[in-house]
Amino acid sequence: MDATDLDPDPLRQLQAWMAAARDAGQPLPEAMCVATSSPDAEPSARMVLLRGVDSGLVFFTDYGSPKAADIEATGRAAAVLHWMLPVQRQVRVTGAAARVAAIESDRYWATRPVGSRRSALASHQSEVVASRAELQARVDELARLPDDDPALARPDRWGGFRITPDTVELWEAGAFRLHDRIRFRRAGAGWTAERLSP
Ligand SMILES: Cc1cc2nc3c(=O)[nH]c(=O)nc-3n(C[C@H](O)[C@H](O)[C@H](O)COP(=O)(O)O)c2cc1C
């Protein structure tokens, strides 16, 4: 792999690699680890689903969650994706992170199965809950409502974040661990690419 083989826009290359992974049968190619830091530098990481790639990487979550608190406080996040198919590849990004527009969250919320909407409404992510039965009771309560009931609308506390990368590293496995790594850094409206040692 060489920078000249890659799309000059690393986000388009990310989309191409994710599509190739999906076509090759990679389970859950959109699985992405997002790392954040608290203001006092406590790091944490967790998997999310990458739901869109445009000017950045978009995922959806509970705005009351610890990851959201980190992002709101620092305005930064890092993310990594990894696939084994069709070949072993990794994409790492670092960048600014911010809420997407409310309309984007509304649109995505509308595509979610009603069961997933009920679950999000019943759950205040990462808060301690006494039992699974308590959660289920909240879901069952919501299940009594018609699917278009206003109570099943997107709550303000749920929505998307966009990580707008300032670096994107594309990694591809090489023989005898002489891997290829090309790091893109934003340069004006475009990107510069440089090769990193494996
Ligand atoms: C494969 C996978 C995908 C996940 N996708 C999401 C997601 O898109 N959004 C989300 O909020 N949590 C998702 N989760 C759950 C998170 O990993 C995590 O448990 C939750 O968001 C709470 O994180 P926090 O306490 O650090 O905020 C996913 C977990 C796995 C294993």
The ligand as an ORCA input file, in Angstrom:
! r2SCAN-3c Opt
* xyz 0 1
  C     -20.510     -3.605     19.155
  C     -21.062     -2.569     20.096
  C     -21.721     -1.469     19.591
  C     -22.214     -0.484     20.446
  N     -22.798      0.609     19.902
  C     -23.161      1.638     20.702
  C     -23.629      2.860     20.128
  O     -23.721      3.023     18.895
  N     -23.955      3.858     20.979
  C     -23.847      3.735     22.335
  O     -24.175      4.691     23.040
  N     -23.394      2.608     22.901
  C     -23.035      1.560     22.119
  N     -22.539      0.413     22.673
  C     -22.401      0.340     24.161
  C     -21.115      1.086     24.583
  O     -19.982      0.284     24.324
  C     -21.121      1.489     26.060
  O     -21.423      0.370     26.876
  C     -22.157      2.593     26.356
  O     -22.261      3.499     25.290
  C     -21.795      3.349     27.640
  O     -20.556      4.003     27.466
  P     -20.052      5.186     28.444
  O     -20.497      4.827     29.847
  O     -18.560      5.176     28.294
  O     -20.676      6.456     27.964
  C     -22.056     -0.621     21.849
  C     -21.399     -1.756     22.364
  C     -20.916     -2.709     21.504
  C     -20.202     -3.909     22.076
*
